[in-house]
Amino acid sequence: MVFRSLARFSVNYLQVLDEHGQIDARHAPKLTPALVKHAFDAMVLGRAFDETALALQREGRLLTYGPGKGEEAAHAGSALALRKGDWIVPSFRENTAYLARGYPPELLFEYWMGDERGQKMPKEHKMLPVAVPVSTQIPHAVGIAYAAKLLKKNEVVLTYFGDGATSKGDFYEALNFAGVFRLPVIFACINNQYAISLPRERQSAARTLAQKAIAAGIDSIQVDGNDVFACYRATQQAVERARKGEPTLIEFYTYRMGDHTTSDEASRYRSAKEVARWAKRDPISRLSKYALGKKLWNKQHEQKIWKLARKRISDAVAKAEAIGTQPIEDIFAYTYSQPTPRLREQLEEARKEAV
């Protein structure tokens, strides 16, 4: 009997900007002052949105909310590497990615306040609505990528999902389809260490989540998800491959600083010591150290950035709360092109109850 090795695989890890604000120039993307500022502005705006949304939820002015504090570098860095004509297919925590792409924050607040009009996507934004069910959006992204290929459109699709989604069949089926048909899609796994309360090591025995792409025959990489430069660079490279019909899985190794949602209590399943350790890796603080060290701006200017971001978010809240009540007909209007008899009955019942 003869044994021989048929194939060998490896998973690379990328970090450009460390916790002290120092970069590894060998792997850094082209860092113009404009790019650094754009990334910082997007992350600060995302953090301000997050802080405000949590406060509004506690006041009863916003529904159940999934905070994204700590993940801003993964969201902003990846979103900024896309072209305007490329697609984003999100899960539910990527508010910073929406904002980095110019999505109006008042529309995001409308959605989280329970008004679905907040996700009626403006035509200039190629982003799908928020998807709360775990992993169901991943095949949708592959479908859009397949359509782009068939129509010969030079478009790339990036889809976000959490570490828990990599345990679902939707994930594996989507990767397999993308690998077979060589689709222009990027799978962005936001590994924030917990699927609700289940820690990463209880989800999978795999050394990395990135290696799950190997069975689908597609490229993968794990990056420091708190390093916006690494996130940008890895996505930039994945975009270049995607335009050639080469899909990629990127595992953004990061941490969810807050609760899973405002219905959760994370202190029940993780220690304060663990959270404090990750707080030292804060992505915004890390980029601030770099920018201040390179004298791209000073502390006074940085304070102004925060002030402007909070003002913009405050104005967005006022706009969202002034929008008025959503018509009850909207609940039934967008399921089918023509309402079924049962939907018409339900609409009439809803109208009577609303009186």
C-alpha positions as CSV (number, residue, x, y, z in Angstrom):
1,M,0.0,0.0,0.0
2,V,1.4,3.4,-1.0
3,F,0.4,6.6,0.7
4,R,1.2,10.0,-0.9
5,S,0.2,13.6,-0.1
6,L,-2.3,14.9,-2.6
7,A,-2.5,18.5,-1.4
8,R,-1.2,20.8,1.3
9,F,-2.9,23.9,2.6
10,S,-2.1,26.9,4.8
11,V,-3.9,29.9,6.2
12,N,-2.1,33.2,6.3
13,Y,-2.7,35.9,9.0
14,L,-2.4,39.6,8.2
15,Q,-1.7,42.5,10.6
16,V,-0.5,45.9,9.5
17,L,-1.2,48.2,12.4
18,D,-0.4,47.0,15.9
19,E,-2.0,48.1,19.2
20,H,0.7,50.8,19.7
21,G,-0.1,52.5,16.4
22,Q,3.0,51.2,14.6
23,I,2.7,49.7,11.1
24,D,4.4,46.9,9.2
25,A,5.2,48.8,5.9
26,R,5.8,45.5,4.1
27,H,2.1,44.7,4.0
28,A,0.5,48.1,4.3
29,P,-1.8,49.4,1.6
30,K,-1.1,52.7,0.0
31,L,-1.9,55.0,3.0
32,T,-2.8,58.5,1.8
33,P,-3.9,61.0,4.4
34,A,-7.3,61.1,2.8
35,L,-7.7,57.3,3.2
36,V,-6.7,57.4,6.8
37,K,-9.0,60.3,7.6
38,H,-11.9,58.6,5.7
39,A,-11.4,55.4,7.7
40,F,-11.2,57.3,11.0
41,D,-14.3,59.4,10.2
42,A,-16.3,56.3,9.3
43,M,-15.3,54.4,12.5
44,V,-16.0,57.4,14.7
45,L,-19.4,57.9,13.1
46,G,-20.1,54.2,13.6
47,R,-19.2,54.4,17.2
48,A,-21.3,57.5,17.8
49,F,-24.2,55.8,16.1
50,D,-23.7,52.8,18.3
51,E,-23.6,54.8,21.5
52,T,-26.7,56.8,20.6
53,A,-28.6,53.7,19.5
54,L,-28.0,52.0,22.9
55,A,-29.1,55.1,24.8
56,L,-32.2,55.4,22.7
57,Q,-33.1,51.8,23.3
58,R,-32.7,52.2,27.0
59,E,-35.1,55.1,26.8
60,G,-37.7,53.1,24.9
61,R,-37.2,55.1,21.7
62,L,-35.6,52.3,19.7
63,L,-36.2,48.5,19.5
64,T,-33.9,45.6,20.2
65,Y,-30.5,46.6,18.9
66,G,-27.2,44.7,18.2
67,P,-24.2,46.9,19.1
68,G,-21.1,46.9,17.0
69,K,-18.6,48.5,19.3
70,G,-15.1,47.0,18.7
71,E,-15.9,45.8,15.2
72,E,-15.6,49.2,13.4
73,A,-12.3,48.5,11.7
74,A,-13.6,45.3,10.1
75,H,-16.7,47.0,8.9
76,A,-15.1,50.3,7.7
77,G,-11.9,48.8,6.3
78,S,-13.8,46.2,4.2
79,A,-16.5,48.6,3.0
80,L,-14.0,51.3,1.9
81,A,-12.1,48.8,-0.3
82,L,-15.2,48.4,-2.6
83,R,-16.1,50.5,-5.6
84,K,-19.4,52.4,-5.7
85,G,-20.9,49.9,-8.1
86,D,-20.1,46.9,-5.8
87,W,-22.7,45.2,-3.5
88,I,-22.9,44.8,0.2
89,V,-25.1,42.1,1.7
90,P,-25.1,42.6,5.5
91,S,-26.2,40.7,8.5
92,F,-27.4,43.0,11.3
93,R,-24.4,44.6,13.1
94,E,-22.7,46.4,10.2
95,N,-24.0,49.9,10.7
96,T,-20.5,51.3,10.3
97,A,-20.2,49.6,6.9
98,Y,-23.5,51.3,5.8
99,L,-22.2,54.7,7.1
100,A,-18.8,54.3,5.4
101,R,-20.6,53.8,2.1
102,G,-22.6,57.0,2.7
103,Y,-25.9,55.6,3.8
104,P,-28.0,58.2,5.6
105,P,-27.8,57.6,9.4
106,E,-31.4,58.7,9.8
107,L,-32.6,55.8,7.6
108,L,-30.7,53.4,9.8
109,F,-32.3,54.9,12.9
110,E,-35.7,54.6,11.3
111,Y,-35.1,50.9,10.7
112,W,-34.0,50.2,14.3
113,M,-36.9,52.2,15.6
114,G,-39.2,49.7,13.8
115,D,-40.0,51.6,10.6
116,E,-39.1,49.4,7.6
117,R,-39.0,52.5,5.4
118,G,-35.5,53.0,6.8
119,Q,-34.4,50.0,4.7
120,K,-36.0,51.1,1.5
121,M,-32.7,51.4,-0.2
122,P,-31.9,54.6,-2.2
123,K,-31.0,53.6,-5.8
124,E,-27.4,54.9,-5.5
125,H,-26.7,52.4,-2.7
126,K,-26.1,48.8,-3.7
127,M,-26.8,47.3,-0.3
128,L,-29.4,44.8,0.8
129,P,-31.5,45.4,3.9
130,V,-30.5,44.1,7.3
131,A,-30.7,40.3,7.7
132,V,-31.2,39.1,11.3
133,P,-31.6,35.4,10.7
134,V,-28.2,33.7,10.9
135,S,-26.6,32.9,7.5
136,T,-29.6,33.3,5.3
137,Q,-28.2,36.2,3.4
138,I,-25.0,34.4,2.3
139,P,-26.7,32.5,-0.6
140,H,-28.4,35.7,-1.6
141,A,-25.0,37.3,-2.0
142,V,-23.9,34.4,-4.2
143,G,-27.0,34.7,-6.2
144,I,-26.3,38.4,-6.9
145,A,-22.7,37.5,-7.8
146,Y,-23.9,34.8,-10.2
147,A,-26.3,37.3,-11.8
148,A,-23.5,39.8,-12.2
149,K,-21.4,37.1,-13.9
150,L,-24.2,36.1,-16.3
151,L,-24.9,39.7,-17.2
152,K,-21.2,40.4,-17.6
153,K,-21.3,43.2,-15.1
154,N,-18.0,44.1,-13.5
155,E,-19.4,44.0,-9.9
156,V,-18.2,42.4,-6.7
157,V,-20.5,41.3,-3.9
158,L,-19.3,41.3,-0.3
159,T,-21.4,39.6,2.4
160,Y,-21.0,39.9,6.1
161,F,-21.9,37.2,8.7
162,G,-20.8,36.2,12.1
163,D,-18.6,33.3,13.3
164,G,-21.8,31.3,14.3
165,A,-23.0,31.4,10.6
166,T,-20.0,29.2,9.6
167,S,-21.7,26.3,11.4
168,K,-24.8,26.6,9.2
169,G,-25.6,24.8,5.9
170,D,-26.3,28.1,4.1
171,F,-22.6,29.0,4.6
172,Y,-21.2,25.8,3.2
173,E,-23.6,25.6,0.3
174,A,-22.9,29.2,-0.7
175,L,-19.1,28.7,-0.6
176,N,-19.4,25.5,-2.6
177,F,-21.5,27.2,-5.3
178,A,-19.2,30.2,-5.5
179,G,-16.2,27.9,-5.8
180,V,-17.7,25.8,-8.5
181,F,-18.9,28.7,-10.6
182,R,-16.0,31.0,-9.8
183,L,-18.1,33.9,-8.7
184,P,-17.1,37.6,-7.9
185,V,-18.0,37.3,-4.2
186,I,-16.2,38.0,-0.9
187,F,-17.3,36.2,2.2
188,A,-16.6,38.5,5.2
189,C,-16.7,36.5,8.4
190,I,-16.8,38.8,11.4
191,N,-15.4,36.5,14.0
192,N,-16.2,38.4,17.2
193,Q,-15.6,35.3,19.4
194,Y,-19.2,34.6,20.3
195,A,-22.3,33.3,18.6
196,I,-24.6,35.0,21.1
197,S,-23.4,33.3,24.3
198,L,-21.5,30.4,22.6
199,P,-17.7,30.9,22.6
200,R,-15.8,30.4,19.4
201,E,-14.1,27.2,20.6
202,R,-17.5,25.5,21.2
203,Q,-18.6,26.2,17.6
204,S,-15.9,24.5,15.6
205,A,-12.8,22.4,16.2
206,A,-11.1,24.1,13.2
207,R,-8.0,26.0,14.0
208,T,-9.3,29.0,12.1
209,L,-12.6,29.8,10.5
210,A,-10.8,30.9,7.3
211,Q,-9.7,27.3,6.6
212,K,-13.3,26.3,6.0
213,A,-12.9,27.8,2.5
214,I,-10.4,25.2,1.6
215,A,-13.0,22.5,1.0
216,A,-14.8,24.8,-1.4
217,G,-11.6,25.4,-3.4
218,I,-11.4,29.1,-2.7
219,D,-8.8,31.4,-1.2
220,S,-9.0,32.5,2.4
221,I,-7.1,34.6,5.0
222,Q,-7.4,35.6,8.6
223,V,-6.8,39.2,9.4
224,D,-6.5,41.3,12.6
225,G,-10.1,42.6,12.6
226,N,-9.2,45.5,14.9
227,D,-6.6,46.8,12.4
228,V,-8.4,48.9,9.8
229,F,-5.4,48.9,7.4
230,A,-5.2,45.0,7.4
231,C,-9.0,44.9,6.9
232,Y,-8.7,47.3,4.0
233,R,-5.7,45.6,2.4
234,A,-7.1,42.1,2.6
235,T,-10.4,43.2,1.1
236,Q,-8.7,45.2,-1.5
237,Q,-6.8,42.1,-2.6
238,A,-10.0,40.0,-2.5
239,V,-11.7,42.5,-4.7
240,E,-9.0,42.3,-7.3
241,R,-9.4,38.5,-7.3
242,A,-13.1,38.6,-7.3
243,R,-13.1,40.7,-10.5
244,K,-11.3,37.8,-12.1
245,G,-13.9,35.3,-10.9
246,E,-11.9,34.2,-7.8
247,P,-14.0,34.2,-4.6
248,T,-12.4,34.7,-1.1
249,L,-13.3,34.1,2.5
250,I,-11.8,36.6,4.9
251,E,-12.0,35.9,8.6
252,F,-11.9,39.2,10.5
253,Y,-10.6,38.3,14.0
254,T,-12.2,40.8,16.3
255,Y,-14.3,41.1,19.4
256,R,-17.8,42.2,20.3
257,M,-17.3,44.7,23.2
258,G,-21.0,45.0,24.0
259,D,-23.8,42.5,24.5
260,H,-25.0,40.4,21.6
261,T,-28.1,42.6,21.6
262,T,-29.9,44.7,24.1
263,S,-31.8,41.6,25.1
264,D,-28.5,39.9,26.2
265,E,-26.4,40.1,29.3
266,A,-22.8,39.2,28.2
267,S,-21.4,39.3,31.8
268,R,-23.1,36.0,32.3
269,Y,-20.9,34.1,29.9
270,R,-17.6,36.1,29.7
271,S,-15.3,37.7,32.3
272,A,-14.6,41.4,32.8
273,K,-10.9,40.5,32.5
274,E,-11.4,39.2,29.0
275,V,-13.3,42.3,27.9
276,A,-10.6,44.6,29.4
277,R,-7.9,42.7,27.5
278,W,-9.7,43.3,24.2
279,A,-10.5,46.9,25.1
280,K,-6.7,47.6,24.8
281,R,-7.0,46.6,21.2
282,D,-9.7,49.1,20.4
283,P,-9.6,49.8,16.6
284,I,-10.4,53.5,16.9
285,S,-7.7,54.1,19.6
286,R,-5.2,52.2,17.5
287,L,-5.8,54.3,14.4
288,S,-5.7,57.5,16.5
289,K,-2.2,56.6,17.8
290,Y,-1.0,56.1,14.3
291,A,-2.5,59.4,13.0
292,L,-1.2,61.4,15.9
293,G,2.2,59.8,15.7
294,K,2.4,60.6,12.0
295,K,1.1,64.2,12.7
296,L,-1.8,63.7,10.3
297,W,-3.9,65.7,12.8
298,N,-3.6,66.8,16.4
299,K,-5.7,66.0,19.4
300,Q,-7.8,69.2,19.0
301,H,-8.7,68.2,15.5
302,E,-9.6,64.7,16.6
303,Q,-11.9,66.1,19.2
304,K,-13.6,68.1,16.5
305,I,-14.1,64.9,14.5
306,W,-15.9,63.3,17.4
307,K,-18.0,66.5,18.0
308,L,-19.0,66.6,14.3
309,A,-19.9,62.9,14.3
310,R,-22.1,63.2,17.4
311,K,-23.8,66.3,16.0
312,R,-24.5,64.5,12.7
313,I,-25.9,61.5,14.7
314,S,-28.0,63.7,16.9
315,D,-29.5,65.4,13.8
316,A,-30.2,62.0,12.3
317,V,-32.2,61.0,15.3
318,A,-34.3,64.1,15.1
319,K,-35.0,63.4,11.4
320,A,-35.9,59.8,12.1
321,E,-38.3,60.6,14.9
322,A,-40.0,63.3,12.8
323,I,-40.8,60.9,9.9
324,G,-44.3,60.1,11.0
325,T,-46.1,56.7,11.4
326,Q,-45.5,54.1,8.8
327,P,-48.6,53.3,6.8
328,I,-50.1,50.0,8.0
329,E,-50.4,48.9,4.3
330,D,-46.6,48.7,4.1
331,I,-46.7,45.5,6.2
332,F,-48.5,43.7,3.4
333,A,-47.4,45.5,0.2
334,Y,-44.0,44.0,-0.4
335,T,-44.3,40.2,-0.1
336,Y,-45.9,39.5,-3.4
337,S,-46.4,41.6,-6.6
338,Q,-50.1,41.0,-6.2
339,P,-51.6,40.4,-2.7
340,T,-53.1,37.0,-2.1
341,P,-56.7,36.7,-0.8
342,R,-55.3,35.8,2.7
343,L,-53.1,38.9,2.7
344,R,-56.0,41.1,1.8
345,E,-58.0,39.6,4.7
346,Q,-55.2,40.2,7.1
347,L,-54.9,43.8,5.9
348,E,-58.5,44.5,6.5
349,E,-58.2,43.0,10.0
350,A,-55.2,45.1,10.7
351,R,-57.0,48.3,9.6
352,K,-59.9,47.5,11.9
353,E,-57.6,46.9,14.9
354,A,-55.7,50.2,14.1
355,V,-58.8,52.3,14.4
